Amino acid sequence: MANDWNRYGFTAARPQGRPGRELRPESLTVDIHSHVAVPRAAEFAKPHLDWSTIPLAHFATPETKALNQRQDAERQAQMTGIGERLADLDAMGLDLQVIMCPPPQCYYTVPLDIAAPASRMVNEGLSEYAAQTPDRYAVLGTVPLQDGDEAAKELEHAMTRLGHKGVQILTNVAGRELSDPAFAPFWAKAEALGAVVLLHPNGFTEGQRLTRHYFNNVVGNPFETTLALHYLIFDGVLERHPNLKIVAVHGGGYLAAYSGRIDHAWGARADAHGTLPHPPTSYLKRIYVDTVVFTPHQLRALVEVFGPDHVVLGTDYPYDMAEYEPIEHVVSSGLDADTVGKICGGTARRLLGI
């Protein structure tokens, strides 16, 4: 078999079942995690973007870089066009899809005077895309998060002028944690506006050991999300902003698998306890996670840890690491009908105000 292939379809992580369009609940189904590219913003930012500052692109072998380039070419129609994407949504049984830019179009490592207009281009481009079939799409925009004040301004513009439901942000900002005080204006504005803030990784920032086997995505992406959530909890962002609507993709990384360890550390050590007034896991019920974890037992664990009202269906479409039978995944996981309805769309509708 050739060593230069990507596949888009049913996952190898579980046996194939009936298509989601045959199993879907009667209520509206919503995919909260998908990507649409904005080529004109990419062309504008390209002369200023150093790809060595993008962890997922930098910590990769030549084979991985070649496969990613192949994928970009193969998925162009799904990433920027309408017809094939809508056909895929229908095949998956999805009524509404939340779109956001690919992670590299969160321009955190270019100068602010480039990042700000590039972010505006992305947001306008996503709005234009969604307007072609407005009954099928909702939008999460982007912001120049390297400056907290500018990020807050762009978030307000995107929501009040463009009708976006919130914003996608990366799990760190050019190496700075999301709990950095510099980003306080953004978090305050997000809470005030009721914005959905979706956390998306783009490779682990210290990925020297993760270059082979696509590990900086396979291992590094979930770890990045896990680390970002830890800082938001332990540095008090969730304590200071109890009404934030945070969605962590890929099931929130690894946090659900060992959540008791953070409570133990908080109770056992002063340096872990800090000024946090409540056990760290008490904040997990404020976080939403998507279903892109591929196996029924892990999905059930998410429901147990985060609660049946805080797990939302996602795909990560149209990448090779996406979930292409998201409804089948939920329905086949042994959850009760009420929980299935919430995950497949009910909770997302409430979260997005639809």
Disulfide bonds with the S-S distance in Angstrom:
none
